[in-house]
Amino acid sequence: MEKRKCKECGKEFYVDDSKRNWQHVSLCSQECQKSRINRLSREKYVKQKWPQELVCEWCNEKFLIHNAGQKANRKYCNRDCYLAKKRDEANRKIQSKLQTKICISCGKSFIPSKWTPERHIYCSKTCFRREMWDKHGAPKKRENYFYRVRRHVIKEFSRTCQICGSKISPQVHHLDGDRTNNLFGNLTVFCRSCHTAVHRITVVKISGEWQVTGKIFDIIGLSGNINIKTTK
């Protein structure tokens, strides 16, 4: 323990030297600390001359501050000047990024958009598509006819699976397995689980004979083995 004298009230007090930063303790209590802060702020206020005249950093016009409650360290005369200054700084920051670039597809110079300009490497969407087609090939066009027929087939079967009767997640199935044959009579409706089960039929060899197995047989309720004869 070390004996010291308070710099605010003049009382003597003891400092515990086992605590952290005990060398910097100069006040005996929190009340003295608050009193010191209030006293310094009052002295600072008395030393200043009121009203004070300041110059706005944006419009360069002079304005007066009559007391410390109006923030003597103000840089702008009103909020409009403050917002105008912030907008100007944001525009300058954006303009600094908008530097002329060279398109990697056609070689022409262009100015990128202000939104994420560092990511723009093509001058237009045409150059972007041309570059993607050279790498991955031209995109395939969808056959709109199948999607039109699909809508009518699902409506015809009332969105009902023709195996289990479920109406959840209806999907269209090709009966002959040919996806290019989109005739109305070749299409039916299965739910997602039954449709997956139909396409997951596998051929296995059990006891020297080829047999067909799959989850669809359990859904339909079939039992037994289906043997396949080889042509050789």
Secondary structure by P-SEA (a helix, b strand, c coil): cbbbbbcccccccccccccccccccccccaaaaaaaaaaaaaaaaaaccccbbbbbccccbbbbbcccccccccccccaaaaaaaaaaaaaaaaaaacccccccccbbbbbcccccccccccccaaaaaaaaaaaccccccccaaaaaaaaaaaaaacccccccccccbbbbbbccccccccccccbbbbcaaaaaaaaabbbbbcccbbbbbcccccccccbbbbbbbbcc
